[in-house]
Amino acid sequence: MEEVVVRRRAWDCGSPLYDSFELASVYGLLDSNLMALPFAERSAELDAAADRAPARRTAAKEQRRRKKAAAAARRTGKAVLRSIFSADLAVFVSFRQIL
């Protein structure tokens, strides 16, 4: 008797369902990597814009941080107390008008 040895590929597990899942995974990887290809041949203008982008992001982040700090500084001390009591007073006045 002669034994037949079936050699599978490394990626083949013998299940058509799993093989289709693997194929879909490989397709997804290829698709996501191929989307980067248009940017493989960058022009000098795109390179300059890419060099400026981190600086713009850093500047925008710093500006947001400053605005938050300024807003927090405006809401300290008397301003906070005034906003608390003026809101309570408005509620109290509207409540008295109902009665």
C-alpha positions in Angstrom: 0.0 0.0 0.0 1.1 3.4 -0.8 0.4 6.3 1.5 -0.5 9.6 0.0 0.8 12.5 1.9 -1.1 15.7 1.4 1.0 18.7 2.0 -0.8 21.8 2.9 0.4 25.3 2.5 1.5 27.1 5.7 -1.5 29.3 5.5 -4.0 26.6 4.7 -5.7 25.1 7.8 -8.1 22.9 5.8 -11.3 24.8 6.6 -12.8 26.9 3.8 -14.4 29.2 6.3 -11.2 30.0 8.1 -9.3 30.3 4.7 -11.9 32.9 3.6 -11.4 34.8 6.8 -7.6 34.7 6.3 -8.0 35.8 2.7 -10.2 38.7 3.9 -7.6 39.7 6.5 -4.8 39.7 3.9 -7.0 41.7 1.5 -7.6 44.3 4.3 -3.9 44.5 5.0 -3.1 45.0 1.3 -5.9 47.5 0.9 -4.7 49.6 3.8 -1.1 49.5 2.7 -1.9 50.3 -0.9 -3.8 53.4 0.2 -0.4 54.8 1.3 1.1 54.4 -2.2 -0.1 57.7 -3.7 2.0 59.4 -1.0 5.1 57.4 -1.8 6.2 59.8 -4.5 6.0 63.0 -2.7 6.7 66.3 -4.3 8.8 69.0 -2.6 5.6 70.9 -1.9 4.1 68.0 0.0 7.3 67.4 1.9 7.3 71.1 3.0 3.7 70.9 4.0 4.4 67.7 6.0 7.3 69.5 7.8 5.1 72.4 8.7 2.2 70.2 9.9 3.7 69.1 13.3 4.6 72.8 14.0 1.0 73.8 13.2 -0.4 71.1 15.5 2.0 72.1 18.3 1.0 75.8 17.9 -2.7 75.0 17.9 -2.3 72.8 21.0 -0.5 75.6 22.8 -3.1 78.1 21.8 -5.9 75.9 23.1 -4.0 75.4 26.4 -3.6 79.2 26.7 -7.3 79.8 26.1 -8.2 77.2 28.8 -5.9 78.8 31.2 -7.3 82.3 30.5 -10.8 81.0 30.9 -10.0 79.4 34.2 -8.3 82.6 35.4 -11.4 84.6 34.5 -13.5 82.3 36.6 -11.6 82.7 39.8 -12.3 84.6 43.0 -15.0 87.2 42.8 -16.2 86.2 39.4 -17.1 82.7 40.6 -18.8 84.0 43.7 -20.8 86.5 41.7 -21.9 83.9 39.2 -23.0 81.6 42.0 -25.0 84.2 43.9 -26.4 85.9 40.8 -27.7 82.6 39.5 -29.3 81.8 43.0 -30.8 85.2 43.1 -32.4 84.8 39.7 -33.9 81.5 40.7 -35.1 83.0 44.0 -36.7 86.0 42.2 -38.5 83.7 39.6 -39.6 81.4 42.4 -41.1 84.4 44.3 -43.0 85.5 41.2 -44.6 82.1 40.9 -45.9 82.3 44.5 
